[in-house]
């Protein structure tokens, strides 16, 4: 389910974004040690590791919450219902095109 992002990609994500906001965290010594060890093992600072990991997970969560997944049968029924409309729906057609373009990425 998860997507693998290379260490270089994670570092680029944090390097290409100017930081203006701050997030403060409190944790137990055990969790801090775990995070420090993991960040060190991939050659990243703790901040870059936490931001990269949190950003990746946030995108996954939002993608799951904002995307509707249909079976092939349901998709065909949905498409037929759209095709059977009596009048053109330009906004709907534009949304479908954006969705198809997004899927090609």
GUKE-238074 format. One record per residue (C-alpha): residue number from 1; residue in three letters; x, y, z. Coordinates in Angstrom, 1 decimal. Layout:
BEGIN
<rec><num>NUM</num><residuo>ALA</residuo><x>X</x><y>Y</y><z>Z</z></rec>
...
# end
This chain:
BEGIN
<rec><num>1</num><residuo>UNK</residuo><x>0.0</x><y>0.0</y><z>0.0</z></rec>
<rec><num>2</num><residuo>UNK</residuo><x>2.8</x><y>2.5</y><z>0.9</z></rec>
<rec><num>3</num><residuo>UNK</residuo><x>5.0</x><y>4.0</y><z>-1.7</z></rec>
<rec><num>4</num><residuo>UNK</residuo><x>8.8</x><y>3.9</y><z>-1.3</z></rec>
<rec><num>5</num><residuo>UNK</residuo><x>10.6</x><y>7.2</y><z>-1.4</z></rec>
<rec><num>6</num><residuo>UNK</residuo><x>14.3</x><y>7.3</y><z>-1.7</z></rec>
<rec><num>7</num><residuo>UNK</residuo><x>16.5</x><y>9.1</y><z>0.8</z></rec>
<rec><num>8</num><residuo>UNK</residuo><x>17.5</x><y>11.5</y><z>-1.9</z></rec>
<rec><num>9</num><residuo>UNK</residuo><x>13.8</x><y>12.3</y><z>-2.7</z></rec>
<rec><num>10</num><residuo>UNK</residuo><x>13.0</x><y>12.9</y><z>1.0</z></rec>
<rec><num>11</num><residuo>UNK</residuo><x>16.0</x><y>15.2</y><z>1.3</z></rec>
<rec><num>12</num><residuo>UNK</residuo><x>15.0</x><y>17.0</y><z>-1.8</z></rec>
<rec><num>13</num><residuo>UNK</residuo><x>11.4</x><y>17.4</y><z>-0.4</z></rec>
<rec><num>14</num><residuo>UNK</residuo><x>12.7</x><y>19.1</y><z>2.7</z></rec>
<rec><num>15</num><residuo>UNK</residuo><x>15.4</x><y>21.1</y><z>0.9</z></rec>
<rec><num>16</num><residuo>UNK</residuo><x>13.1</x><y>22.5</y><z>-1.8</z></rec>
<rec><num>17</num><residuo>UNK</residuo><x>10.5</x><y>23.8</y><z>0.8</z></rec>
<rec><num>18</num><residuo>UNK</residuo><x>11.3</x><y>27.0</y><z>2.7</z></rec>
<rec><num>19</num><residuo>UNK</residuo><x>10.5</x><y>26.4</y><z>6.3</z></rec>
<rec><num>20</num><residuo>UNK</residuo><x>8.5</x><y>29.2</y><z>8.0</z></rec>
<rec><num>21</num><residuo>UNK</residuo><x>6.4</x><y>27.2</y><z>10.4</z></rec>
<rec><num>22</num><residuo>UNK</residuo><x>7.4</x><y>25.3</y><z>13.5</z></rec>
<rec><num>23</num><residuo>UNK</residuo><x>6.1</x><y>22.0</y><z>14.9</z></rec>
<rec><num>24</num><residuo>UNK</residuo><x>7.0</x><y>21.2</y><z>18.5</z></rec>
<rec><num>25</num><residuo>UNK</residuo><x>6.8</x><y>17.6</y><z>19.7</z></rec>
<rec><num>26</num><residuo>UNK</residuo><x>7.2</x><y>15.9</y><z>23.0</z></rec>
<rec><num>27</num><residuo>UNK</residuo><x>8.0</x><y>12.2</y><z>23.2</z></rec>
<rec><num>28</num><residuo>UNK</residuo><x>9.5</x><y>9.5</y><z>25.4</z></rec>
<rec><num>29</num><residuo>UNK</residuo><x>13.2</x><y>8.9</y><z>25.4</z></rec>
<rec><num>30</num><residuo>UNK</residuo><x>12.6</x><y>5.5</y><z>23.8</z></rec>
<rec><num>31</num><residuo>UNK</residuo><x>10.6</x><y>6.9</y><z>20.9</z></rec>
<rec><num>32</num><residuo>UNK</residuo><x>13.2</x><y>9.7</y><z>20.4</z></rec>
<rec><num>33</num><residuo>UNK</residuo><x>16.0</x><y>7.1</y><z>20.3</z></rec>
<rec><num>34</num><residuo>UNK</residuo><x>14.1</x><y>5.0</y><z>17.8</z></rec>
<rec><num>35</num><residuo>UNK</residuo><x>13.6</x><y>8.1</y><z>15.5</z></rec>
<rec><num>36</num><residuo>UNK</residuo><x>17.2</x><y>9.3</y><z>15.9</z></rec>
<rec><num>37</num><residuo>UNK</residuo><x>18.5</x><y>5.8</y><z>15.0</z></rec>
<rec><num>38</num><residuo>UNK</residuo><x>16.2</x><y>5.5</y><z>12.0</z></rec>
<rec><num>39</num><residuo>UNK</residuo><x>17.1</x><y>9.0</y><z>10.7</z></rec>
<rec><num>40</num><residuo>UNK</residuo><x>20.8</x><y>8.3</y><z>11.2</z></rec>
<rec><num>41</num><residuo>UNK</residuo><x>20.5</x><y>4.9</y><z>9.4</z></rec>
<rec><num>42</num><residuo>UNK</residuo><x>19.3</x><y>6.7</y><z>6.2</z></rec>
<rec><num>43</num><residuo>UNK</residuo><x>21.7</x><y>9.6</y><z>6.5</z></rec>
<rec><num>44</num><residuo>UNK</residuo><x>19.1</x><y>12.2</y><z>7.4</z></rec>
<rec><num>45</num><residuo>UNK</residuo><x>18.7</x><y>14.8</y><z>10.2</z></rec>
<rec><num>46</num><residuo>UNK</residuo><x>15.9</x><y>14.0</y><z>12.6</z></rec>
<rec><num>47</num><residuo>UNK</residuo><x>14.0</x><y>17.1</y><z>11.4</z></rec>
<rec><num>48</num><residuo>UNK</residuo><x>14.2</x><y>16.0</y><z>7.7</z></rec>
<rec><num>49</num><residuo>UNK</residuo><x>13.3</x><y>12.5</y><z>8.6</z></rec>
<rec><num>50</num><residuo>UNK</residuo><x>10.2</x><y>13.5</y><z>10.6</z></rec>
<rec><num>51</num><residuo>UNK</residuo><x>9.1</x><y>16.0</y><z>8.0</z></rec>
<rec><num>52</num><residuo>UNK</residuo><x>9.6</x><y>13.6</y><z>5.1</z></rec>
<rec><num>53</num><residuo>UNK</residuo><x>7.9</x><y>10.7</y><z>6.8</z></rec>
<rec><num>54</num><residuo>UNK</residuo><x>5.0</x><y>12.8</y><z>8.1</z></rec>
<rec><num>55</num><residuo>UNK</residuo><x>4.5</x><y>14.5</y><z>4.7</z></rec>
<rec><num>56</num><residuo>UNK</residuo><x>4.5</x><y>11.1</y><z>2.9</z></rec>
<rec><num>57</num><residuo>UNK</residuo><x>2.0</x><y>9.6</y><z>5.4</z></rec>
<rec><num>58</num><residuo>UNK</residuo><x>-0.2</x><y>12.7</y><z>5.3</z></rec>
<rec><num>59</num><residuo>UNK</residuo><x>-0.5</x><y>12.5</y><z>1.5</z></rec>
<rec><num>60</num><residuo>UNK</residuo><x>-1.3</x><y>8.8</y><z>1.8</z></rec>
<rec><num>61</num><residuo>UNK</residuo><x>-4.1</x><y>9.4</y><z>4.4</z></rec>
<rec><num>62</num><residuo>UNK</residuo><x>-5.6</x><y>12.3</y><z>2.4</z></rec>
<rec><num>63</num><residuo>UNK</residuo><x>-5.4</x><y>10.3</y><z>-0.8</z></rec>
<rec><num>64</num><residuo>UNK</residuo><x>-7.3</x><y>7.4</y><z>0.8</z></rec>
<rec><num>65</num><residuo>UNK</residuo><x>-9.9</x><y>9.8</y><z>2.3</z></rec>
<rec><num>66</num><residuo>UNK</residuo><x>-10.4</x><y>12.0</y><z>-0.8</z></rec>
<rec><num>67</num><residuo>UNK</residuo><x>-10.4</x><y>9.3</y><z>-3.5</z></rec>
<rec><num>68</num><residuo>UNK</residuo><x>-13.3</x><y>7.0</y><z>-4.4</z></rec>
<rec><num>69</num><residuo>UNK</residuo><x>-12.5</x><y>3.5</y><z>-5.6</z></rec>
<rec><num>70</num><residuo>UNK</residuo><x>-15.0</x><y>1.6</y><z>-7.7</z></rec>
<rec><num>71</num><residuo>UNK</residuo><x>-15.0</x><y>-1.9</y><z>-8.9</z></rec>
<rec><num>72</num><residuo>UNK</residuo><x>-15.0</x><y>-2.3</y><z>-12.7</z></rec>
<rec><num>73</num><residuo>UNK</residuo><x>-18.7</x><y>-3.1</y><z>-12.6</z></rec>
<rec><num>74</num><residuo>UNK</residuo><x>-19.5</x><y>-0.1</y><z>-10.5</z></rec>
<rec><num>75</num><residuo>UNK</residuo><x>-17.3</x><y>2.1</y><z>-12.7</z></rec>
<rec><num>76</num><residuo>UNK</residuo><x>-19.2</x><y>1.0</y><z>-15.9</z></rec>
<rec><num>77</num><residuo>UNK</residuo><x>-22.5</x><y>1.7</y><z>-14.2</z></rec>
<rec><num>78</num><residuo>UNK</residuo><x>-21.3</x><y>5.1</y><z>-13.1</z></rec>
<rec><num>79</num><residuo>UNK</residuo><x>-20.0</x><y>5.9</y><z>-16.6</z></rec>
<rec><num>80</num><residuo>UNK</residuo><x>-23.2</x><y>4.7</y><z>-18.2</z></rec>
<rec><num>81</num><residuo>UNK</residuo><x>-25.2</x><y>6.9</y><z>-15.9</z></rec>
<rec><num>82</num><residuo>UNK</residuo><x>-23.1</x><y>9.9</y><z>-16.9</z></rec>
<rec><num>83</num><residuo>UNK</residuo><x>-23.4</x><y>9.0</y><z>-20.6</z></rec>
<rec><num>84</num><residuo>UNK</residuo><x>-27.2</x><y>8.7</y><z>-20.4</z></rec>
<rec><num>85</num><residuo>UNK</residuo><x>-27.7</x><y>12.3</y><z>-19.3</z></rec>
<rec><num>86</num><residuo>UNK</residuo><x>-29.9</x><y>14.4</y><z>-21.6</z></rec>
<rec><num>87</num><residuo>UNK</residuo><x>-28.0</x><y>17.6</y><z>-21.5</z></rec>
<rec><num>88</num><residuo>UNK</residuo><x>-24.2</x><y>18.2</y><z>-21.7</z></rec>
<rec><num>89</num><residuo>UNK</residuo><x>-22.4</x><y>18.7</y><z>-18.4</z></rec>
<rec><num>90</num><residuo>UNK</residuo><x>-19.2</x><y>20.6</y><z>-19.2</z></rec>
<rec><num>91</num><residuo>UNK</residuo><x>-18.0</x><y>20.9</y><z>-15.5</z></rec>
<rec><num>92</num><residuo>UNK</residuo><x>-18.4</x><y>17.2</y><z>-15.1</z></rec>
<rec><num>93</num><residuo>UNK</residuo><x>-16.6</x><y>16.4</y><z>-18.3</z></rec>
<rec><num>94</num><residuo>UNK</residuo><x>-13.8</x><y>18.7</y><z>-17.2</z></rec>
<rec><num>95</num><residuo>UNK</residuo><x>-13.6</x><y>16.9</y><z>-13.8</z></rec>
<rec><num>96</num><residuo>UNK</residuo><x>-13.4</x><y>13.6</y><z>-15.6</z></rec>
<rec><num>97</num><residuo>UNK</residuo><x>-10.6</x><y>14.8</y><z>-17.8</z></rec>
<rec><num>98</num><residuo>UNK</residuo><x>-8.7</x><y>16.1</y><z>-14.8</z></rec>
<rec><num>99</num><residuo>UNK</residuo><x>-9.1</x><y>12.7</y><z>-13.1</z></rec>
<rec><num>100</num><residuo>UNK</residuo><x>-7.9</x><y>10.8</y><z>-16.2</z></rec>
<rec><num>101</num><residuo>UNK</residuo><x>-4.9</x><y>13.2</y><z>-16.5</z></rec>
<rec><num>102</num><residuo>UNK</residuo><x>-4.1</x><y>12.8</y><z>-12.9</z></rec>
<rec><num>103</num><residuo>UNK</residuo><x>-4.2</x><y>9.0</y><z>-13.2</z></rec>
<rec><num>104</num><residuo>UNK</residuo><x>-1.6</x><y>9.1</y><z>-16.0</z></rec>
<rec><num>105</num><residuo>UNK</residuo><x>1.0</x><y>10.8</y><z>-13.7</z></rec>
# end
